[in-house]
C-alpha cells in the first residue's frame, strides 16, 4: 500500500466519450496503458513470479503474498498480492504515468493511495475463475475499515492485459450499469454475490490487446470464467483509493 502525489495529467487521458461510458456502464476500456516494451518487461516478471509460485508454493515470499492452489505437479496461481515487492518492475509499472493519469481523472483526486498491485494468472486448464462480485466488498465497504469519502465509491481498479484477453480465454466480464444500485450484500461465507442475485443476460466481455486495460469502479458487478484456451491469460491489476477512504492493512511489503 503506497501513497502518491500526482500532478495534473497532460494530455487528459480519457476523452468525453470514455468518461461517459464509465459513468453509464461502470467500466471503460483504455487502449495502450502500457507500451510494447513495458508489456515485455511485465511478462518477464510474471514468468519469474510463476517460477517462485511453483517452487515455493503458497505464502509470503520476498514481500509478496502468493496464493497457490492445486496439486504440486500442476499448481494454479489465482493471484500474487502486492507482486511488486517480489518484482519491483511491477511496482514501477503499476504506478506508471498513464495508469496514474487514468486513476486520478476517474477519482477526481490529484492524490492517490495505491491499495492493489496484483498479478493474476489463468494458465490453460487450471480452472481459475472468479464468481460475480463487487470490489466494494473486498474494500470492506460498510465497515470501519472503509469510508466512501467521495460518495461514488472512492476506489478505481485498472486491469491491464499482459496477454490477449477476451471471451475465448476467461476474460473479465461486466454487467453494464450494475454499479448504479450501489453496494449489495455478499454471501458472508464465500464473499461473492448470492446465487440468484445476478442476471447475467446482459454481461459483456471486453476484448483487450496486450497493454490495453479496463478501468472500473467498486460497485460494478464483474467476474470471469476459466481459461479453456491453449495459451496463458495473465492480467496486471492496480487499484487506487482517494486518501482517507481506506483503513485496512493489506498483505505485502514495500
Secondary structure by P-SEA (a helix, b strand, c coil): cbbbbbcccccccccaaaaaaaaaccbbbbcccccaaaaaaaaaaaaaaaaaaaaccccccccbbbbbbccccccccccccccccccaaaaaaaacaaaaaaaaaaacccbbbbccbbbbbbccccccccccccccccccccccccccccccccbbbbbbbccccccccccccccccccccccccccccccccccccccccbbbbbbbccccccccccccccccccccccccbbbbbbbbbccccccccccccc
